[in-house]
């Protein structure tokens, strides 16, 4: 039912779809629904950032080629990102910090939405940060 609802609200001519501008896969059924949506629409490239690493790992052999996932550091399962060699993004404060880490900066989702990408990348801190945050 979840996949059907997503598919019915999706424009027919969508070329690239970012799953969630804010938020994440909130449970296993919802994650699997997006796998089904991706399989149902091979003409669309889907991509998502996620900290829901467990759902990804549980479905490693089932990720369609037109669904590009990027693990986001900063969650409770960060240790699994390296263990499973998942493509990842790390939020950094400056371009200099990214350069020191040897990571290209993705400023327009060109890395995140690239099904042929190799390696990890950085994102510059973005959005509103809490008062007193180290990111301010």
N, C-alpha and C positions, 0 to 999 in steps of 0.2 A: 504494500500500500504506500509506503514511503517513496519508493522509486517511482511509482505511478504518479504520485502527487508532484514530485520534482519534474518528471518528464512532461506532464501536462502544463506546467507553468513556464517551461523553457521555450524561448523563441526557436522556430524551425531553422532559421538561418544563422544561429549562433556559431561562430567560428572557434573562439577560444573562451572558455569559462573559468574564472577563478572561483573556486568553492570557498566561500567565507571571505569577506573582507575583514571581518572581526569575528572571532568565535572559533570553534573547532568541532571535530566529530565528537558528539557527546555520549554516544553509546555504540555498541557493536552493530546493532541492527541498522542504525543510521549510517555507519561507515560502509556496511555491506550494501546498503541501498545505493550509495554513490558508485560502488563497483558495478552494480547492475545498470545504473544510468549510463556509466561510461561504456559498458559493453553494448548497450542498446543504441548508442549514438557514436559509432566509430568515426563519423565525419567531424566530430567536435574534439578539440584538445581541451581536456580538463586539467587543472592544476590546483594544488592546495599546499599550504604550510600546515604542519600539525605537530602537536605535542602528545597526541594520542598514539604513542609509539606501539603500545601493546596490540591495538587493533591492526596496525600495519603488519607487525611481525606475525600475528596469527593468520594473516592472509597473504604472506609473501609470494606464494606461487599463483595467486589469483588476481594480481594487479594488472589491469588491461594496459596495453602499450600507449593508449591515448590518455592515461591518467598519470600525471607527473606529481609525485609527492616529494615534499621537502620537510625533513625533520627540523623542528625549531628547538634550538637549545634554550634552556631556562625552565624545563619541566622536571618532574620527579623521576622520569625515566631516561635522563640524559646518558646514563651509563650504557644503555642499550643501543644508542645511536652508533657509537664506535664499535661495539661488539658485533653488530649486524651490518656494519659498513653502509649505513643508510646515508643517502645524499642529504646534506644539512646546510642550514643557514645559522649564522651567529650574529646577533645584534651587537654592534660596536658603536662607540661614541664618535670616532673620527675616521676619516679615510687613512690617516697615518697609522692608526691602530690596525686596520684591516691589512694594510701593506706589510706591517711588521709580522702579522700572522700568515702572510702569503695568500691572502684571500682576495679575490676580486670583489668589488662592491657592485651589487645589483640595485640600481637606482630606478629601474622601470619594469621589473619582473622578467627581463629577457633571460636571465639564468633560470629563474623559477619555472618558467613556462617552456623551457627547452627540453624536449624529450631525448635529445642527443647529448645533453651536457655531461661533462666529465668533471668530477670534483665538487667541492663545496664552495660556498660563497658567503659574503658578509652583507648585512643590511645596516645602514646607518640608523641610529635610534630615531624613532619617529612617533608622532602622536603626542598626546598630552601626558606628561610625566608627573607623578605625585610630588607635592611639595616636600622638599627635603630629600628627594631621591638622589642617588648617586648619578643618575642619568641626566639630571638638570644641568 
